[in-house]
Amino acid sequence: MAKKGNRVQVILECTEHKESGKPGTSRYITTKNKKNTPDRIELKKFNPILKKMTVHKEIK
């Protein structure tokens, strides 16, 4: 049975990292169900450069 095309891979990028002025960026790759969450997602993830939990938003 073939998989349906509802689940897509998305990239999450830290929102607080740009303001900190530190080099590098924090990005995570995850999947989401496009049928259940058509809008962009925001998750709290760990940023290893800032060494704290920050909000990561979905980017294109």
QUIQUIKA-V836861 format. One line per field, one symbol per residue. ss: DSSP state (H for helix, E for strand, L for the rest). burial: I if it has 16 or more other ideal C-beta (glycine too) atoms within 10 Angstrom, else O. A space follows every 10 residues. Layout:
ss=???
burial=???
This chain:
ss=LLLLLLEEEE EEEELLHHHH LLLLLLEEEE EEELLLLLLL LEEEEEELLL LEEEEEEEEL
burial=OOOOOOOOOI OIOIOOIOOO OOOOOIOOOO OIOOOOOOOO OOOOIOIOOO OOOIOIOIOO
